[in-house]
Amino acid sequence: MSNTMVISTAVAPVHKEATFTSEMITQGLMFESVIILEGQDNWFNVKMEDGYEGWMHHFYLAENQVNFLSSLTLTNRCTPVRAQRGRDGQILTLLSFGTTVPILEKTSGYCRIQLINGEEAFIPPQQEILKQNRSEIIKLAIYLMCVPYLWGGKSSFGYDCSGFVQMVLKVVGISIPRDTALQIKTDWLEDISITDTQPGDLVFFFVDNQINHVAFATGEGKIIHCSGEVKLESIIEGEPGFNSKLAKLDHTFTSISKMVNS
């Protein structure tokens, strides 16, 4: 067995311990490569592409047969993978926003991709986005409105707060760690005041001096974040969608200016 394998299902849970009853701490998406650190029965201790470590059942993994000479990160909220071109083709799986797929051919009508087993399949065209762009970050975050909250989730079938932020930034070409405690330590973030905040900047919230939550700022005290579901709220009293609980928490605004073009 290779010391690297690839996730073979649309979404794969990563657990704290080598059992399904253990807490799910994160997820991986199809085609993501993982490093195998050790094995235990039918479980592998894996290191994800973002550096996160946990336990994944062998059911979700396969030997890598994928050629990534050309790839595309999915920007549609949910992408059907079909065995044939066109809307009548058999659906083989549904892929999440943020999945990076190996592309064999790209046209205006479809993209031909390579599956884990080496076979070919087809997906519809994706939204075109500008990389490292503030307005794109907010547009994509709003596009994911109402995706439900899921502890450890990082797919458009369910996010936690930091998974939501990580995956939106990934799609615009910005890499950030998985958890809020690590995200706030990212060296390219800079502390700013609320008056200097621009759309796409990050707001971190604290409970008892511990990082507890993260959100995107959209301007004028408004935030978009995943709490219960992805939603747009305000931390300014009297504004529509005012979240009194978050407003009472200590919070800090951080700029992403070093990582964006506009």
LUMKOLMI-540336 format. One line per field, with one value per atom (N, C-alpha, C): residue in one letter; x, y, z. Coordinates in Angstrom, 3 decimals. Layout:
% LUMKOLMI-540336
code	(A|...) $
X	(X|...) $
Y	(Y|...) $
Z	(Z|...) $
***
This chain:
% LUMKOLMI-540336
code	(M|M|M|S|S|S|N|N|N|T|T|T|M|M|M|V|V|V|I|I|I|S|S|S|T|T|T|A|A|A|V|V|V|A|A|A|P|P|P|V|V|V|H|H|H|K|K|K|E|E|E|A|A|A|T|T|T|F|F|F|T|T|T|S|S|S|E|E|E|M|M|M|I|I|I|T|T|T|Q|Q|Q|G|G|G|L|L|L|M|M|M|F|F|F|E|E|E|S|S|S|V|V|V|I|I|I|I|I|I|L|L|L|E|E|E|G|G|G|Q|Q|Q|D|D|D|N|N|N|W|W|W|F|F|F|N|N|N|V|V|V|K|K|K|M|M|M|E|E|E|D|D|D|G|G|G|Y|Y|Y|E|E|E|G|G|G|W|W|W|M|M|M|H|H|H|H|H|H|F|F|F|Y|Y|Y|L|L|L|A|A|A|E|E|E|N|N|N|Q|Q|Q|V|V|V|N|N|N|F|F|F|L|L|L|S|S|S|S|S|S|L|L|L|T|T|T|L|L|L|T|T|T|N|N|N|R|R|R|C|C|C|T|T|T|P|P|P|V|V|V|R|R|R|A|A|A|Q|Q|Q|R|R|R|G|G|G|R|R|R|D|D|D|G|G|G|Q|Q|Q|I|I|I|L|L|L|T|T|T|L|L|L|L|L|L|S|S|S|F|F|F|G|G|G|T|T|T|T|T|T|V|V|V|P|P|P|I|I|I|L|L|L|E|E|E|K|K|K|T|T|T|S|S|S|G|G|G|Y|Y|Y|C|C|C|R|R|R|I|I|I|Q|Q|Q|L|L|L|I|I|I|N|N|N|G|G|G|E|E|E|E|E|E|A|A|A|F|F|F|I|I|I|P|P|P|P|P|P|Q|Q|Q|Q|Q|Q|E|E|E|I|I|I|L|L|L|K|K|K|Q|Q|Q|N|N|N|R|R|R|S|S|S|E|E|E|I|I|I|I|I|I|K|K|K|L|L|L|A|A|A|I|I|I|Y|Y|Y|L|L|L|M|M|M|C|C|C|V|V|V|P|P|P|Y|Y|Y|L|L|L|W|W|W|G|G|G|G|G|G|K|K|K|S|S|S|S|S|S|F|F|F|G|G|G|Y|Y|Y|D|D|D|C|C|C|S|S|S|G|G|G|F|F|F|V|V|V|Q|Q|Q|M|M|M|V|V|V|L|L|L|K|K|K|V|V|V|V|V|V|G|G|G|I|I|I|S|S|S|I|I|I|P|P|P|R|R|R|D|D|D|T|T|T|A|A|A|L|L|L|Q|Q|Q|I|I|I|K|K|K|T|T|T|D|D|D|W|W|W|L|L|L|E|E|E|D|D|D|I|I|I|S|S|S|I|I|I|T|T|T|D|D|D|T|T|T|Q|Q|Q|P|P|P|G|G|G|D|D|D|L|L|L|V|V|V|F|F|F|F|F|F|F|F|F|V|V|V|D|D|D|N|N|N|Q|Q|Q|I|I|I|N|N|N|H|H|H|V|V|V|A|A|A|F|F|F|A|A|A|T|T|T|G|G|G|E|E|E|G|G|G|K|K|K|I|I|I|I|I|I|H|H|H|C|C|C|S|S|S|G|G|G|E|E|E|V|V|V|K|K|K|L|L|L|E|E|E|S|S|S|I|I|I|I|I|I|E|E|E|G|G|G|E|E|E|P|P|P|G|G|G|F|F|F|N|N|N|S|S|S|K|K|K|L|L|L|A|A|A|K|K|K|L|L|L|D|D|D|H|H|H|T|T|T|F|F|F|T|T|T|S|S|S|I|I|I|S|S|S|K|K|K|M|M|M|V|V|V|N|N|N|S|S|S) $
X	(0.832|0.000|0.868|0.490|1.207|0.986|1.921|1.717|0.799|0.320|-0.715|-1.865|-3.075|-4.268|-5.154|-6.244|-7.123|-8.542|-9.275|-10.653|-11.521|-12.311|-13.050|-14.555|-15.040|-16.456|-16.607|-17.822|-18.042|-17.590|-17.927|-17.523|-17.123|-16.041|-15.562|-15.338|-15.927|-15.737|-14.371|-13.819|-12.578|-12.907|-12.599|-12.972|-11.775|-12.102|-11.057|-10.343|-11.113|-10.550|-11.012|-10.452|-10.702|-12.005|-13.109|-14.431|-15.488|-16.569|-17.634|-18.379|-18.271|-18.937|-18.131|-16.897|-16.053|-16.471|-16.165|-16.487|-15.915|-16.733|-16.232|-15.579|-14.297|-13.565|-13.387|-13.475|-13.420|-13.903|-13.834|-14.200|-13.184|-13.145|-12.383|-13.322|-12.932|-13.743|-13.094|-13.912|-13.410|-12.190|-11.259|-10.002|-8.931|-9.286|-8.270|-7.281|-6.015|-4.959|-4.683|-4.523|-4.205|-2.946|-2.205|-1.012|-1.396|-1.048|-1.344|-0.230|-0.610|0.361|0.493|-0.647|-0.642|-1.986|-2.056|-3.291|-3.706|-5.007|-5.551|-6.833|-6.776|-7.904|-8.253|-9.474|-9.887|-9.817|-9.059|-8.955|-7.538|-7.446|-6.147|-6.095|-4.973|-4.706|-4.124|-4.821|-4.451|-4.111|-3.301|-3.012|-3.619|-4.525|-5.222|-4.341|-4.805|-4.029|-3.849|-4.774|-4.638|-3.854|-3.267|-2.445|-3.192|-4.515|-5.327|-5.147|-5.148|-4.964|-6.152|-6.494|-7.578|-7.689|-8.764|-8.945|-10.043|-9.746|-10.691|-10.800|-12.025|-12.238|-11.779|-11.262|-10.724|-11.787|-13.066|-14.166|-14.101|-13.579|-13.591|-12.329|-11.417|-10.117|-9.825|-8.992|-8.581|-7.145|-6.515|-5.197|-5.343|-4.372|-4.469|-4.245|-5.278|-5.155|-5.475|-5.440|-5.914|-4.750|-4.933|-3.952|-4.400|-3.634|-4.022|-3.221|-2.908|-2.200|-3.024|-4.356|-5.259|-6.399|-6.770|-7.811|-8.704|-9.831|-10.823|-11.446|-11.543|-12.221|-13.676|-14.593|-16.008|-16.553|-17.261|-17.857|-19.374|-19.976|-21.407|-21.660|-22.787|-23.108|-23.153|-23.692|-23.764|-23.628|-22.704|-22.414|-22.673|-23.647|-23.844|-22.751|-22.269|-21.303|-22.072|-22.049|-22.844|-21.957|-22.499|-21.755|-21.681|-22.675|-22.693|-22.922|-22.645|-22.917|-24.423|-24.778|-26.174|-26.905|-28.077|-28.845|-29.512|-29.531|-30.168|-29.185|-27.927|-26.931|-27.118|-26.782|-26.893|-26.024|-26.601|-25.836|-25.052|-23.733|-22.861|-22.623|-22.555|-22.374|-22.675|-22.785|-22.982|-21.798|-21.102|-19.905|-20.184|-19.483|-19.637|-18.888|-19.396|-18.639|-17.256|-16.229|-14.872|-14.102|-14.763|-14.058|-13.157|-11.927|-11.006|-10.975|-11.363|-11.509|-10.490|-10.022|-9.097|-9.866|-9.452|-10.147|-9.406|-10.174|-9.619|-9.954|-11.134|-11.572|-12.580|-12.469|-13.375|-13.978|-15.314|-16.011|-17.052|-17.771|-18.816|-20.022|-20.159|-21.335|-21.126|-19.899|-19.633|-18.127|-17.751|-16.359|-16.241|-15.266|-15.006|-13.931|-14.237|-13.330|-12.894|-11.889|-11.425|-11.852|-12.453|-12.875|-11.726|-11.945|-10.918|-10.435|-11.357|-10.998|-10.388|-10.160|-9.550|-10.534|-11.826|-12.835|-13.203|-13.908|-14.287|-15.746|-16.046|-17.416|-17.551|-18.741|-19.029|-19.704|-19.328|-19.963|-20.358|-21.369|-21.759|-20.723|-20.769|-19.851|-20.015|-18.974|-18.982|-19.041|-19.466|-19.440|-18.003|-17.851|-16.530|-16.328|-15.187|-14.919|-13.543|-13.377|-12.078|-11.334|-10.090|-9.303|-8.868|-8.776|-8.259|-8.967|-10.278|-11.092|-12.132|-12.219|-13.127|-14.594|-15.007|-16.415|-16.790|-15.837|-16.106|-16.299|-15.520|-15.667|-17.087|-17.583|-18.928|-19.985|-19.779|-20.743|-20.870|-19.737|-19.764|-20.363|-20.027|-20.581|-22.107|-22.618|-24.069|-24.697|-23.990|-24.453|-24.688|-23.938|-24.056|-25.035|-25.797|-26.790|-27.698|-28.019|-28.952|-28.339|-27.065|-26.418|-26.434|-26.881|-27.018|-25.683|-25.723|-24.542|-24.303|-23.040|-22.646|-21.295|-21.231|-19.960|-18.934|-17.797|-16.753|-16.970|-18.082|-18.429|-17.622|-17.251|-16.586|-17.026|-18.291|-18.865|-20.148|-20.636|-21.879|-23.117|-22.910|-24.003|-24.088|-23.088|-23.069|-21.713|-21.696|-20.454|-20.472|-19.272|-19.138|-18.562|-18.411|-18.060|-16.712|-15.708|-14.369|-14.254|-15.014|-15.023|-15.608|-16.647|-17.272|-16.267|-15.590|-14.599|-13.464|-12.965|-11.846|-12.193|-13.389|-13.728|-14.062|-14.711|-14.953|-13.621|-12.697|-11.398|-10.629|-10.744|-10.060|-10.481|-11.774|-12.289|-11.788|-11.487|-10.921|-9.399|-8.814|-7.367|-6.596|-7.256|-6.594|-6.627|-5.467|-5.360|-5.321|-6.129|-6.152|-6.332|-5.804|-5.950|-7.408|-7.608|-8.945|-9.734|-9.112|-9.842|-9.663|-10.643|-10.574|-9.321|-8.923|-7.748|-6.483|-6.428|-5.291|-5.483|-6.726|-7.003|-6.588|-6.881|-6.581|-5.078|-4.294|-2.836|-2.186|-3.003|-2.474|-1.639|-0.421|0.515|0.123|-0.719|-1.086|-2.313|-2.935|-4.044|-3.495|-4.175|-3.761|-4.947|-4.746|-5.814|-6.169|-7.459|-7.937|-9.130|-9.546|-10.742|-11.970|-13.135|-14.376|-14.559|-14.055|-14.221|-13.352|-12.290|-11.405|-11.772|-12.819|-13.184|-13.765|-13.339|-13.858|-14.507|-15.381|-16.014|-14.983|-15.192|-14.282|-13.305|-13.137|-12.299|-12.943|-12.145|-12.625|-12.854|-13.914|-14.239|-14.177|-13.354|-13.227|-13.890|-14.625|-15.349|-14.765|-14.770|-14.148|-15.170|-14.999|-15.734|-14.701|-14.666|-13.678|-12.257|-11.990|-10.660|-10.234|-11.178|-10.896|-11.640|-10.951|-11.608|-12.791|-13.952|-15.173|-15.881|-15.646|-16.441|-15.724|-16.011|-15.433|-16.501|-16.403|-17.365|-16.663|-17.283|-16.847|-17.552|-16.816|-17.436|-17.940|-19.116|-19.625|-19.681|-19.391|-19.415|-20.524|-20.279|-21.271|-21.786|-20.890|-21.266|-21.995|-22.169|-22.855|-21.829|-22.276|-21.427|-22.207|-21.477|-22.071|-21.266|-21.980|-21.311|-22.206|-21.646|-22.428|-22.668|-23.897|-24.338|-25.788|-26.017|-27.338|-27.485|-27.081|-26.996|-26.177|-25.800|-25.103|-26.117|-25.821|-26.786|-26.088|-26.832|-26.355|-26.981|-26.145|-26.642|-25.855|-26.165|-25.479|-25.063|-23.963|-23.570|-23.716|-24.499|-24.822|-26.276|-26.474|-27.819|-28.727|-29.939|-30.901|-30.914|-29.884|-29.828|-30.636|-31.165|-31.879|-30.975|-31.518|-30.745|-29.751|-30.004|-29.080|-28.945|-27.696|-27.404|-26.865|-27.734|-27.360|-26.311|-26.351|-25.389|-23.976|-23.814|-22.484|-22.009|-22.930|-22.561|-21.983|-22.427|-21.960|-20.583|-20.166|-18.879|-17.731|-16.588|-15.383|-15.092|-14.701|-14.404|-13.324|-12.660|-11.602|-11.760|-11.488|-11.580|-10.177|-10.064|-8.763|-8.878|-7.871|-7.861|-7.201|-7.769|-7.180|-6.465|-6.179|-5.648|-4.390|-3.546|-2.308|-2.549|-3.781|-4.056|-5.040|-5.494|-6.468|-5.908|-6.422|-6.009|-6.891|-8.154|-9.077|-10.217) $
Y	(-1.204|0.000|1.255|2.208|3.485|4.271|5.189|6.035|7.213|7.296|8.277|7.546|8.002|7.471|8.657|8.382|9.449|9.145|10.179|10.006|9.640|8.584|8.028|8.280|8.937|9.276|10.794|11.264|12.707|13.458|12.927|13.505|12.356|12.524|11.474|12.043|11.417|11.904|11.531|12.434|12.182|12.253|11.178|11.067|11.299|11.652|11.884|10.588|9.491|8.186|7.187|5.988|4.981|4.219|4.940|4.347|5.320|4.789|5.654|6.389|5.906|6.576|7.758|7.901|9.018|10.308|11.419|12.744|12.918|13.449|13.830|15.203|15.278|16.520|17.336|16.665|17.370|16.412|16.860|16.028|16.229|15.263|15.407|15.287|15.812|15.760|14.849|14.306|13.384|13.953|13.091|13.373|13.960|14.314|14.859|13.768|14.084|13.148|13.238|12.076|12.044|11.214|11.576|10.827|9.841|8.582|7.551|7.550|7.840|7.887|6.539|5.848|4.520|3.858|2.550|1.806|1.092|0.882|0.149|-0.536|-1.865|-2.630|-2.074|-1.586|-1.036|0.496|1.063|2.516|2.975|4.202|4.819|6.177|6.419|7.759|8.554|9.619|10.324|11.786|12.329|13.762|14.353|15.319|15.920|16.944|17.413|18.401|19.709|20.020|21.253|21.024|19.820|19.523|18.903|18.847|18.294|16.782|16.227|14.797|14.175|12.945|12.225|10.833|10.134|8.746|8.629|7.876|7.667|6.173|5.714|4.306|4.022|2.807|2.463|2.531|2.418|2.479|3.724|4.835|6.118|6.373|5.409|5.643|4.651|5.065|4.203|4.537|3.592|3.873|4.947|5.799|6.943|6.509|6.661|6.401|7.660|8.792|10.036|10.843|11.374|12.240|13.695|14.456|15.830|16.849|16.516|17.474|18.734|18.582|19.728|19.504|20.537|20.374|21.607|21.427|22.498|22.386|23.501|23.516|23.919|23.083|23.286|24.495|25.337|26.533|26.433|25.438|25.215|24.593|24.912|24.435|22.904|22.287|20.836|20.453|19.555|19.202|17.719|17.383|15.978|15.488|14.297|13.635|12.570|12.656|11.747|10.840|9.661|8.684|9.098|9.879|10.344|11.850|12.466|13.883|14.136|15.336|15.736|15.423|16.024|15.903|14.550|13.738|12.425|11.334|11.673|10.674|10.221|8.981|8.428|9.223|9.614|10.328|9.326|9.491|8.585|9.053|10.358|10.923|12.418|13.051|14.499|15.087|16.015|16.590|17.954|18.230|19.480|20.633|21.828|23.071|22.892|23.324|23.271|22.014|21.017|19.803|20.111|19.652|19.832|18.549|18.650|17.459|17.491|16.305|16.236|16.385|17.345|17.670|17.075|16.405|15.877|16.774|17.406|18.286|19.275|20.524|21.562|22.292|22.300|23.024|23.931|24.692|25.572|24.783|23.528|22.747|21.731|21.279|20.271|20.190|19.492|19.169|17.651|17.093|15.660|15.459|14.618|14.438|12.981|12.756|11.396|11.000|9.830|9.317|8.624|8.297|7.651|6.353|5.606|4.313|4.452|5.673|5.915|6.090|5.783|5.943|7.417|7.725|9.096|9.354|10.612|11.022|12.493|13.062|14.418|15.247|16.514|17.451|18.710|19.440|20.681|21.781|22.843|23.971|24.592|25.236|25.857|27.377|28.017|29.480|29.955|31.002|31.605|32.614|32.552|33.497|34.127|35.274|35.939|35.481|35.088|34.625|35.794|35.518|36.474|37.829|37.765|38.966|39.060|40.212|40.383|40.181|40.774|40.674|39.230|38.455|37.048|36.264|36.588|35.910|36.084|37.324|37.585|36.962|37.024|36.428|34.930|34.245|32.807|32.482|33.290|33.057|33.178|34.183|34.364|33.240|32.780|31.662|30.403|30.283|29.115|29.328|30.397|30.670|29.468|29.216|28.156|26.758|26.604|25.311|25.053|23.875|23.633|23.525|23.807|23.653|22.172|21.764|20.402|20.459|19.991|19.983|19.182|19.797|19.145|19.207|19.815|19.824|20.825|20.424|21.348|21.105|20.677|20.531|21.331|21.532|22.304|21.487|20.285|19.528|19.805|20.523|20.887|21.429|22.631|23.282|23.527|23.608|24.336|25.708|26.575|27.973|28.089|27.355|27.475|26.718|25.603|24.881|25.719|26.474|27.387|28.435|29.069|30.092|29.479|28.329|27.696|27.368|26.824|26.371|27.527|28.572|29.742|30.364|30.498|31.067|30.156|28.843|27.905|28.142|28.334|28.467|29.748|30.781|31.999|31.994|30.846|30.715|31.148|31.159|31.557|30.382|30.001|28.872|29.372|28.730|29.079|27.787|27.685|26.447|26.085|24.889|24.324|24.921|25.072|25.476|26.961|27.515|28.935|29.272|28.380|28.652|28.779|28.054|28.153|29.270|29.472|30.517|31.892|32.185|33.525|33.775|32.705|32.838|32.938|32.907|32.978|34.246|34.088|35.219|36.350|36.083|37.169|37.955|37.542|38.328|39.487|40.633|41.806|42.346|42.621|43.179|44.584|44.854|46.169|46.564|47.812|48.272|48.007|48.067|47.831|48.860|50.061|51.121|50.875|50.060|49.762|48.461|47.805|46.495|46.614|45.698|45.614|44.250|44.128|42.834|41.732|40.602|39.472|39.359|40.441|40.353|39.386|38.887|37.893|38.504|38.036|38.455|37.218|37.269|36.162|36.535|35.590|35.808|34.927|35.451|34.771|34.481|33.327|32.990|32.612|33.348|33.106|33.108|34.089|34.292|33.172|32.318|31.255|31.538|31.319|31.495|30.542|31.082|30.284|30.262|31.298|31.418|32.334|32.152|33.013|33.317|34.503|34.945|35.832|35.960|36.955|38.273|39.364|40.683|41.051|41.660|42.131|43.649|44.307|45.766|46.281|47.415|48.103|47.219|46.411|45.587|44.313|44.051|42.828|41.698|40.484|39.307|38.207|37.326|36.106|34.955|33.997|32.938|31.713|30.608|29.388|29.163|29.362|29.127|28.685|27.382|26.833|26.571|27.560|27.479|28.671|28.686|29.851|30.985|32.123|33.222|34.566|35.598|36.978|37.660|38.207|38.857|40.142|40.800|42.030|41.953|42.607|42.722|44.170|44.940|46.326|46.373|46.752|46.777|47.727|47.273|48.069|47.774|47.060|46.712|45.432|45.257|44.013|42.795|41.729|40.513|40.618|41.525|41.720|40.438|39.990|38.816|39.295|39.332|39.901|39.056|37.730|36.864|37.102|37.162|37.417|38.829|39.784|41.176|41.368|40.546|40.663|40.033|39.169|38.501|39.429|39.230|39.911|39.435|40.352|39.960|40.869|40.348|41.103|40.999|42.097|42.142|41.982|41.156|40.929|41.121|41.752|42.072|40.972|40.677|39.708|40.432|41.709|42.541|41.981|41.294|40.754|39.636|39.074|37.922|38.221|39.444|39.757|40.822|40.781|41.763|42.993|42.816|43.948|43.626) $
Z	(0.000|0.000|0.000|-0.811|-0.874|0.415|0.712|1.893|1.583|0.342|-0.003|-0.685|-0.391|-1.034|-1.398|-2.104|-2.550|-2.080|-1.711|-1.257|-2.461|-2.315|-3.450|-3.375|-2.329|-2.216|-2.241|-2.522|-2.653|-1.416|-0.245|1.041|1.960|2.693|3.587|4.985|6.013|7.381|7.943|8.719|9.445|10.934|11.659|13.061|13.985|15.209|16.213|16.576|16.626|16.943|15.890|15.923|14.888|15.141|15.173|15.330|14.836|14.257|13.741|14.853|16.081|17.201|17.733|17.233|17.651|16.943|17.543|16.983|15.576|14.652|13.335|13.462|13.140|13.346|12.066|10.918|9.641|8.561|7.318|6.182|5.064|4.160|2.933|1.752|0.616|-0.594|-1.632|-2.517|-3.534|-4.267|-4.567|-5.262|-4.349|-3.110|-2.207|-1.823|-1.885|-1.520|-0.025|0.610|2.035|2.248|3.263|3.645|4.743|4.549|5.540|6.593|7.835|8.920|9.620|9.808|10.420|10.177|10.389|10.202|11.463|11.606|12.754|12.306|12.179|11.637|10.249|10.061|8.767|8.733|9.663|9.772|9.472|8.950|8.717|9.412|10.082|10.594|9.430|9.015|7.790|8.070|7.186|7.191|5.940|6.116|4.999|4.287|3.132|2.371|3.134|4.049|4.846|6.132|6.276|7.439|8.602|8.509|9.597|9.664|10.879|11.063|11.782|11.412|12.064|11.475|11.820|11.401|10.348|9.291|8.203|7.902|7.705|7.384|5.954|5.734|4.411|3.321|3.709|2.743|1.867|2.404|1.705|0.884|0.852|0.235|-0.884|-1.822|-2.927|-3.307|-4.014|-4.567|-5.649|-5.749|-6.664|-8.117|-8.948|-10.382|-11.192|-10.529|-11.136|-11.699|-12.903|-13.541|-13.367|-12.596|-12.307|-13.128|-14.368|-15.210|-15.407|-15.440|-15.530|-14.544|-13.807|-12.797|-12.745|-12.090|-11.952|-10.572|-9.862|-8.567|-8.780|-8.303|-8.569|-7.823|-8.546|-7.964|-7.847|-8.509|-8.334|-6.966|-6.397|-5.050|-4.983|-6.005|-6.092|-7.563|-7.871|-9.257|-9.508|-10.364|-10.713|-11.655|-11.382|-12.270|-13.041|-14.370|-15.199|-16.038|-16.323|-17.116|-18.576|-19.048|-20.446|-20.468|-21.604|-21.781|-21.688|-21.264|-21.276|-19.988|-19.860|-18.619|-18.438|-19.466|-19.357|-18.939|-18.850|-18.463|-17.024|-16.757|-15.406|-14.439|-13.294|-12.270|-11.444|-11.421|-10.682|-9.254|-9.065|-7.732|-7.799|-6.647|-6.545|-5.790|-6.399|-5.801|-5.175|-4.105|-3.362|-4.010|-3.789|-3.985|-3.368|-4.089|-3.551|-3.880|-4.494|-4.903|-6.099|-6.057|-7.183|-8.000|-9.273|-10.120|-11.259|-11.701|-12.844|-14.156|-14.961|-16.210|-17.406|-18.278|-19.523|-20.706|-20.651|-21.740|-21.174|-21.594|-21.106|-22.288|-22.371|-23.427|-22.781|-23.603|-23.064|-22.572|-23.026|-22.667|-21.570|-21.370|-20.362|-20.108|-19.052|-18.787|-18.686|-19.382|-19.289|-18.232|-17.242|-16.116|-16.014|-15.182|-14.919|-13.512|-13.375|-12.082|-11.360|-10.103|-9.288|-9.922|-10.533|-11.135|-12.530|-12.982|-14.272|-15.414|-15.159|-16.194|-16.377|-17.478|-17.780|-17.408|-17.095|-16.794|-17.166|-16.942|-17.412|-16.322|-16.250|-15.329|-16.097|-15.603|-16.271|-16.060|-16.873|-16.692|-15.307|-14.839|-13.520|-13.633|-12.531|-12.483|-12.697|-13.473|-13.631|-12.503|-11.844|-10.759|-10.942|-10.322|-10.288|-9.046|-9.204|-8.073|-7.195|-5.897|-4.910|-5.020|-5.070|-5.260|-4.150|-3.492|-2.356|-2.744|-3.845|-4.223|-4.540|-5.083|-5.366|-4.071|-3.042|-1.750|-1.220|-1.244|-0.731|-1.633|-2.938|-3.865|-3.618|-3.449|-3.206|-1.842|-0.830|0.507|0.487|-0.203|-0.309|-1.125|-2.137|-2.968|-2.122|-1.011|-0.135|1.017|0.960|2.007|2.215|3.473|3.901|3.901|3.520|3.744|5.253|5.701|7.143|7.866|9.164|10.013|10.277|10.232|10.568|11.251|12.488|13.221|12.437|12.143|11.361|9.864|9.418|8.004|7.190|5.985|5.065|3.624|3.463|2.130|2.051|0.830|0.670|1.042|1.597|2.198|3.694|4.245|5.655|6.055|6.678|7.110|8.611|9.207|10.455|10.094|11.081|10.761|10.069|10.562|9.980|8.664|8.527|7.264|6.148|6.470|5.504|5.025|5.961|5.613|4.801|5.233|4.534|3.086|2.861|1.518|0.576|1.069|0.220|-0.209|0.749|0.410|-0.546|-0.370|-1.282|-2.725|-2.942|-4.302|-4.971|-4.184|-4.778|-4.737|-4.418|-4.496|-3.280|-2.105|-0.855|0.112|0.625|1.553|2.992|3.860|5.274|6.056|7.281|8.055|8.334|8.885|9.048|10.212|11.393|12.603|12.913|13.616|13.967|14.764|15.683|16.520|15.688|14.567|13.660|12.645|12.217|11.233|11.736|12.995|13.516|13.608|13.612|13.684|12.300|11.240|9.881|9.704|9.205|9.226|8.288|7.268|6.351|6.819|7.927|8.480|9.312|9.237|10.008|10.792|12.089|12.911|12.424|12.346|11.916|12.777|12.647|13.357|12.499|13.118|12.373|11.271|11.487|10.483|9.249|9.395|8.269|7.566|8.048|7.509|6.111|5.242|3.882|3.670|2.671|2.395|2.175|2.849|2.747|3.897|4.684|5.878|6.875|7.817|8.769|10.147|10.794|12.158|13.043|14.094|15.037|16.364|16.928|18.172|19.275|20.506|21.635|22.730|23.391|24.605|25.656|26.770|27.837|27.280|26.428|25.832|24.883|24.510|23.550|22.240|21.091|19.807|19.713|19.345|19.341|17.990|17.159|15.933|14.951|13.648|12.618|11.573|10.991|9.980|8.964|7.791|6.820|7.125|7.068|7.130|5.736|5.673|4.381|4.329|5.452|5.514|6.412|7.038|7.879|9.011|9.597|10.739|10.383|9.095|8.681|8.503|8.762|8.607|7.885|7.229|6.709|7.292|7.873|8.633|8.706|9.212|9.381|10.862|11.276|12.656|12.568|12.667|12.371|10.888|10.107|8.649|8.188|6.926|6.390|6.267|6.907|6.915|7.044|6.679|6.729|7.934|8.820|10.037|10.292|11.406|11.785|13.242|13.585|14.993|15.460|14.698|15.061|15.535|16.771|17.340|16.554|16.296|15.549|14.068|13.594|12.182|11.923|10.714|10.385|10.577|11.153|11.371|12.512|13.458|14.576|15.397|15.607|16.427|17.766|18.754|20.054|20.771|20.571|21.255|20.747|19.426|18.874|19.192|19.160|19.406|20.809|21.759|23.145|23.343|22.420|22.566|22.183|22.820|22.356|20.932|20.079|18.710|18.131|17.113|16.463|14.955|14.278|12.820|12.238|11.194|10.571|9.064|8.495|7.064|6.251|5.087|4.154|3.001|3.171|2.080|1.433|2.213|1.657|0.649|0.646|-0.193|-1.322|-1.451|-2.494|-3.442|-4.665|-5.679|-5.653|-5.222|-5.175|-4.242) $
***
